[in-house]
């Protein structure tokens, strides 16, 4: 696995984090509406995380991970799953 913290390009780092987040959301097979309701945000906001370069705050990322059963360390590139 590539250590994304050693990368000099922030855009690439963010792209990898977003890609992993999207993969984990899709792997959960939960509807975005259910995830959004459980974490207290809109479905539109979750859609933005999936389709734009927008990333959630750390608090929101933690909530998403809890609901979908994902490892935030993996998404952030801190550990390999």
C-alpha positions, 0 to 999 in steps of 0.5 A: 500500500502507498503511504498517502501521507508521504505524498507531496500532492494534496490533490492526489491524497484527497482523491485517494481518501475520497475513492476509499470512502466511496468504496466503503459506502458502496460496500456497505450496501446501505442506501444513502438516505439511511446513512444520512439519517443516522449521521444527521446530514442530508442525502445530498451532502453524502452524494457530494462526498461521492461525486465531488472533491468535497470531503467530510469533516473528521467528525462526520467521517467518524460517524459515517464509518460507524454507520457503515462499519468501515475503518477510518484508518484505512480510508485515511491511509493510516492502515491497510485492510 
